[in-house]
Each structure stands twice: as C-alpha cells, then as structure tokens.
Amino acid sequence: MNNARLVILLLLIAYIFSPTLLSWILDPEGAWYRPFIAWILVILLAFVMQIKRKNYHEFD
C-alpha cells in the first residue's frame, strides 16, 4: 500500500473515532491511567512503523 494512502486512511480513522476516544480518555469518572494507555498505543505504533521502515530500507 502506498504511504500516502496509508496516511489518508489513518487520518480518516482518527477523524471518525476521535470524539468517542477523546470522551473516553477525558471522562472524569474513568480510571486515572486512561490517557497513559492512549500514549502507550501511540508510542508502540510509532515503534512498529519505525522497525518496518528500517527493515524495508535494508533491502534497497
């Protein structure tokens, strides 16, 4: 899949689910660690993408 298509798809998914996710994270009666779960997911996603990019460029 083309990188531009992947970015557009991720932005579309983020746009669709952001209101629900934001209300879940900022719920005052929710658990204190909810924002940290979201940030851990962002960091893990960036890590996985970086590893895939590094492995992809090794074969060039």
trRosetta pair geometry for C-beta under 8 A, 3 or more apart (Angstrom, degrees):
i j d omega theta_ij theta_ji phi_ij phi_ji
1 5 5.5 -114 176 82 95 122
1 6 5.4 109 119 -60 119 98
2 5 4.3 86 67 7 94 107
2 6 6.9 -161 93 -9 49 85
3 6 5.5 -54 -148 35 35 114
3 7 6.4 35 155 -19 67 103
4 7 5.8 -52 -148 36 32 110
4 8 6.4 31 154 -17 65 107
5 8 5.7 -55 -147 39 32 111
5 9 6.2 34 154 -20 65 108
6 9 5.7 -55 -147 37 30 112
6 10 6.3 28 156 -17 65 106
7 10 5.8 -55 -146 38 30 109
7 11 6.3 29 155 -17 65 107
8 11 5.8 -56 -146 39 30 111
8 12 6.3 32 154 -21 64 107
9 12 5.7 -54 -148 35 30 112
9 13 6.4 28 155 -16 64 106
10 13 5.7 -54 -146 38 32 110
10 14 6.2 33 154 -19 65 107
11 14 5.6 -53 -143 39 31 112
11 15 6.2 34 155 -22 65 105
12 15 5.7 -53 -147 34 29 112
12 16 6.4 27 155 -18 63 107
13 16 5.8 -56 -147 36 31 110
13 17 6.2 -3 167 9 67 114
14 17 6.6 -73 -136 53 23 89
14 18 5.6 45 165 -56 65 105
15 18 6.1 -33 -133 2 21 119
17 20 5.6 -63 -163 48 63 109
17 21 5.3 58 143 -22 89 113
18 21 5.7 -61 -135 45 29 108
18 22 5.7 30 167 -22 68 111
19 22 5.9 -56 -140 38 25 109
19 23 6.4 20 161 -14 62 108
20 23 6.1 -59 -148 39 27 106
20 24 6.3 28 153 -20 63 109
21 24 5.6 -56 -148 36 31 113
21 25 6.3 27 156 -18 66 106
21 38 7.2 115 174 -112 111 125
22 25 5.8 -53 -144 37 31 108
22 26 6.1 4 165 3 66 115
23 26 6.3 -67 -133 52 27 94
23 27 6.4 56 159 -60 62 89
24 27 6.1 -28 -153 -14 27 117
24 30 7.0 109 179 -97 54 157
24 34 6.8 -149 138 -170 78 137
25 30 7.6 -144 -163 80 16 160
25 34 5.1 179 -134 134 56 113
25 35 5.4 85 -170 -85 108 67
25 38 5.6 -8 -101 -30 131 146
26 30 8.0 102 97 27 15 133
27 30 3.8 88 82 -23 106 116
27 34 7.4 38 43 36 93 172
30 34 5.2 5 136 -25 130 148
31 34 5.4 127 72 -39 83 91
33 36 4.8 -56 -166 43 71 119
33 37 6.2 82 136 -31 84 92
34 37 5.6 -48 -151 26 36 114
34 38 6.9 34 154 -16 64 101
35 38 5.7 -54 -156 35 39 112
35 39 6.5 33 151 -14 70 106
36 39 5.7 -54 -145 40 36 108
36 40 6.2 40 154 -23 67 104
37 40 5.8 -53 -146 35 30 112
37 41 6.5 31 154 -19 62 105
38 41 5.8 -56 -154 34 31 112
38 42 6.6 31 150 -19 64 105
39 42 5.5 -50 -147 35 37 113
39 43 6.3 36 154 -17 67 105
40 43 5.7 -55 -147 39 32 110
40 44 6.2 32 155 -18 66 107
41 44 5.8 -54 -142 39 30 110
41 45 6.2 33 157 -20 64 107
42 45 5.8 -55 -148 36 28 112
42 46 6.5 26 154 -16 63 106
43 46 5.8 -56 -149 38 31 110
43 47 6.3 34 152 -22 65 107
44 47 5.5 -53 -146 36 32 115
44 48 6.3 31 157 -17 66 105
45 48 6.0 -54 -145 37 29 108
45 49 6.3 27 156 -16 63 109
46 49 5.8 -57 -145 40 30 111
46 50 6.2 32 155 -22 65 107
47 50 5.8 -56 -148 35 28 111
47 51 6.5 27 155 -17 64 105
48 51 5.8 -53 -148 35 32 110
48 52 6.4 30 154 -16 65 106
49 52 5.8 -55 -147 38 32 110
49 53 6.2 33 153 -20 65 107
50 53 5.6 -54 -146 37 31 112
50 54 6.2 33 155 -20 65 106
51 54 5.7 -53 -145 36 30 111
51 55 6.3 27 157 -14 65 107
52 55 5.9 -57 -145 41 30 108
52 56 6.1 35 154 -25 64 108
53 56 5.6 -53 -146 33 30 115
53 57 6.4 20 158 -13 64 108
54 57 6.2 -62 -148 39 28 104
54 58 6.8 40 152 -34 62 101
55 58 5.7 -43 -151 15 35 118
55 59 7.7 23 159 -11 59 101
56 59 6.8 -72 -173 33 33 102
56 60 7.8 44 139 -38 64 99
57 60 5.4 -30 -157 0 53 121
